[in-house]
Amino acid sequence: MGVFASGGINFAAISAEMRSTMLGWFNATIQIVDPNVEDVEWDVYTNTQSGGSKTVLWSGPARVQHLKSDTMPTVGFSQTDIRGIRIQLPYDVELGLIRKGLQVIVTNGGSDPILEQLGFVVASSINSSYAWSRTIECDVDLKSVSDSTWSSVAGTVVDEADAPMANVTVRTFRNTDNVWLLEYETTTDVYGNYELPADSGVPIIVGAFKSGYYTQYWNDVSTQSSGTLVTPVNHEETVNIDFVMVVD
């Protein structure tokens, strides 16, 4: 059947032809997964889930496009490795709603197998300019590669009455040429909790800062040089790096 039919253009034929052409552009095979299922635990380092049934909403061919720049290059003083990724897939009525927070697993990265080690989180789903395809915008943290040396430190900040403190600045410092340099920074949430990325095996000092309160370095000292070193473990969260803030 040609693209021209009696009486006008055969749009169905055009769509079928363009769909076939588009499939030739695709460079990967993906699964769209809902990680928010009861009793399911998602491991961001290995991009796998456990404790529940597999929650694949859709699987099939896709085109994974690397965007040019970071979508979130800095958070405070912290440098991140979060990149924007655009994924195009064929229009499929079985796909249904693609909502923010779903995850994409690349099961076959073709000529780019490193894609299979990354965890993609859906940021938005937009209509494509082509009726025969659908576009998903994703964020991917390159530090989630399974063989990376990515870790984190976490804890809670409270006042002398043991009440959680929000908006306390928490920073990590690493030693470079005998100078302690700022590495990452964040602020505590309403429950006094914080979490910061860290490079495994690299000793750091963690400090808490808030106007009107004495500066605290872990573990309960006020000077950086006296701070207790924390050495993050590969692919683990070092917890209980806690602080008690004292009014100045």
Summary of the structure (lengths in Angstrom):
residues: 248
radius of gyration: 23.8
end to end distance: 81.8
largest distance: 85.5
contacts: 725
relative contact order: 0.14
helix: 10%
strand: 48%
